[in-house]
Amino acid sequence: MEYHNPVLLKECIEGLNIDPKGIYVDVTFGGGGHSREILKHLTTGKLYAFDQDEDAIKNNIVDERFVLIRQNFRYLKNFLKMYNALPVDGLLADLGVSSHQFDEAGRGFSTRFDAKLDMRMDQNDKLTAADILNTYSEEDLKRIFKLYGEVENAGRLAYVIFHARKEKQIETVNDLKVAIEKCVRRGRENQYFAQVFQALRIEVNKELDVLKDLLTQSLEVLKPGGRLVVIAYHSLEDRLVKNIMRSGKFEGEVDKDFFGNQLTPFKQITRKPVVPTEKENEENSRARSAKLRIAEKK
């Protein structure tokens, strides 16, 4: 099954600073590109990977050093405890949606295909993007478009959807495009639809809540000197990652001791995010918005 090329692969592996005998976690297995590369650097070490997407599970790696856990990574600590795999030497997260998910028309992630508005990363979840569009209050629609999509006219968009669905339920990508066309500024259609879809996807999958769970648990599962390596694709994710690495808190404020020394659980290995080279951007369009941050637990 065709999956995306792993983004910033070399930089991720260097960032993990792999101990061949260590225990590592890839919480976003996907096509397995990062996991396969990590395994090349292990001897007696062990790699645990998480993924809830049935399509990703088909890419399982047969290797006695590898365990694929079919769960959302918000359950990281519980499952690592179950496998007696704590503490770990490094944790890698490549956030967002895989190219495969975007390219599978039936999943409803992409603005390119007319398909049912699904957007569930875990097909066993109940809530779909269509459910949100047809049942959320006007106020809640405005909130998610403003907060998660950073849509400039979120209030007008919510109003238009709220009234359009009274005439006809919004079930497909084209239904949505037709319903909201009067909200879109000419020449900015692609960007606008991308922001709307991002907001719906984040709400469907509770992506920011799940990311907060992961980052909080990373502090508990990493051993001192263990590395946290995270690739984010939009500012909402990146801000959470940056703040936790800088201060140990999502709000970003740093605690200080009596003498004014900063009390932070992480040492930042990257002060600024690592971004893909022009060459990688040309070869892999998914890499364009990627920002990689690396920290080491104190």
N, C-alpha and C positions, 0 to 999 in steps of 0.2 A: 504494500500500500504506500502510495507516494505521500510523503510528509515534507514539511519545510526543512531546509538546511538549518542546522543549529546556529543560532545567532551568537556572535562574539565567542566562538568556541575556544580559540587559543587563550583569549583573555580570561575566560571563566576558569579554565584548567589551571592557569598560572595563579589566578586569584584564590583557588582552593588550597594551593600549596600542599599537594597531596602527599600524605605519608602512605607508602605502599602497604602498610599493615593496619591502616586506619579504618574507621567506620564513616561512611558518607551517605548523604541523602539527597536524591534528586526529586523534589516535590512536584515537578511538572514533567513527567516522563514523555508524553506526546509520542513523537516518532522514535524516541530513544537515542537521538544523536549525541546529546551531552552524556547520557549514561554510558554509551559504548566507549566514549573517549575516556571517561573516568575509570572504567574497568581496565583499560590498557595500562593505567598507571598503578594498579593494585596488584599485590602478590597474594598475601594471605588476608588482605583487607576485605571488607564487605560493603556492598552498595544496596541501599533500600530506596525504592522509587515509589511514588504515589501517582495515580491517575484514576479519575472516575469515568472517563469517556470510553465507551465500549470499543470505539474505533481504535483508540490508543492501546487498549489491552491486547489487540491483535499483534502489536509489535513487540510483545514480550521477548525477553532475551533468555535463552537457555544457558545458564552458567551457575555453577554451585556458589559463586560469590555474590549472586544477584537475587533479590527478592522484590517482586512487583506487588504492591499493596493496592487493591482496587477500592480506593477511598478518596474522598476529598482531603486535601492536605491540612484542613483545619483540625483533623484528628491525629495530627503528627505525633504528639507526645504519647497518647494512649497506645498507638500501634507500635511505636518504637519500644515502649515499656513491655508490651506483650511479647515482642521478639527478643527481649533482653538485650537491646541494642543501645542502651544509654550509658554514658554520654557519647555524642558523636564528634568527629573531627572536622566535619564540614557539611554545609547545607547549601544547595543550589536551588534557586527558583527563577524560572523563565516565565514571567507572568503573561497574561493576556490570552488571545485566541491564536491557535496554530493556523498556518496557511491551509492545512487540510480542512479544518473546520470552516474557514472562509470559502474554500473551493467546493465543498459539498453543498450543492444548491438546496437540498432538502432540509438542511439544518437551520436555514433562515438567518444566518449570521451576516450574509453579504447583501449589499444593495444592488449587486450586479444581476441577480437572478430573481425571477418571480417565484416565490415559494411561500409556504405557510410561515408565519412569524413565530418561530419556535425559540431559538437562541439558548436552549438549555445545554449546558456542558455535561450535566448528568441527566441522561434520558429518563431516569426514574423519578426525577423531581416533577412536581405537579405544575408549578407556575410557568407559563410561557409568556413571550412578549405580547402575543395577541390578548391574553388574559388581562395584562396590565392596561393595554390600550382600551379595552372594552369595559373594564370594571373599576379602575381607579377613579377617585374623585378628581375634579378639575384642579384642585389645590395640590393633590399628591402628584399629578402629572407635571404640573409646573415645577414642583420641588425636584423631581428626579431629572427633568430636562435642564434645569438651572444648575443643580449640584453636580450631576454626573456627566452631563454632556456639555456644560458651559455654553448652552445655546443662548444667543443674545436676546431673542424674543420669546423666551420660554413661556411667558404668560399668555401671549397671543397663540402660540402653538398649542398649549393645553386647552385653551378655549375652543379653537378650531376642531381639535380631535374630539373633545367632549360633545360638541354639537353634531359633528359629522357622523358619529357612531349611532346617533338616534335615527338617522336615515338608513344607515347600512353598517353592519358590523365590520370592523377592520380585521380581516383574517390573514391577508397576504401582503407581501412586500409592495406590490402594485397598488393594493387598496390604500396602504399608508401613503405612498407617494402621491396618489391622486387626491387623497383627503387633505394633505398639507401643502399642496403646490403653491397656494396663495401666500404661504408664510416664507417661501424661499426667495432670496434675492437672486436675480439673474446673474449667471456666471459663477455662482457659488454653490450650485446644486450639490455637487459631489461632497464638498466639505460639510455642508449643512446636514445632508443625509447621514454622513459618517458620524457627526456629533449626536444626532438623534438615535442612531443605532447603538452607539457606545453607551448612551444613557440607559436604554432599554436592557442591553446585555448585562450591564453592571447590576441593575435592579433584579433581573431574573436570577442571576447567579450569586447575588449578595457578595460581589467580588471584594469590595473594600472591607466589609466585616470579616470575611474569610482571610484576607491579607493581614488584617490587624491580629487575628487569632494566631496566624503563622508567625508573625514577627515577635509577638509576645512569647510564644512557646520556644522560639529560637534561643531566647535568653536562658531558658530552662534546660534545653536539650544539648546545647553546645558545651564542650569542655573548655576550660581556660586555654587560650591559644587557638581554639577552633575558629574556622572562618565561615562568615555568612556572605554569600555571593548572590546578588539579586539583579535581574534585568527587568526594568519597568518600561512601559510603552506610552504612558500618558502622565500628565503632571499630577493627577490625583494619587496615583500609585507611587510615583517617584517621591512626592512630598512626604508620604508616610515612611518610606524606606529611609530617606535622608534624615528625617527627624529622629527615628529610632536609633540609627547608627550614630548620630551626633550626640543625643542626649538620653537615649533609653526611653523617651516618651514621644507620643504621637504629636503633641502640641509643639514640641521642639524646645521648650525652655529647659535650661541646664541647671541642675541642683549643684550647690557648692558647699564645701565643708567650712568649718569655722575660720580657716585660713584663706578662704577664697579659691581653693583648688576645685576644679570641676570634677563632679562625681558622675562619671559615665561608665556604663557597663562594657562599652565597645571602644576599641581603638580604631579610628578610621584609616584604612589602608589607601583609600581613594578620597581625596578632599573634594575633587570635582568628578562628575560621572565620566566613565570611559564610554566613548561613542564609536560606532563602526567607521572604518576607513571608507573612502570614496569607492574603492574597489569592491568592498563587501556590499555597499549600498547598491552598486550596479548589478552585482551578481544575485543579490537577494533583497527584493523590494521590502520584505517584512522587516529588515534590519533598520530601515530609515529612522524610525522614531525611538530606537532602543537606547536606553541609558543604563549602564552597568555600575553598580556601587558595591564596594567590598569593605568589610569590617572584620575585626578580630576580637573575640571575646577576651576581656581582661582576666 
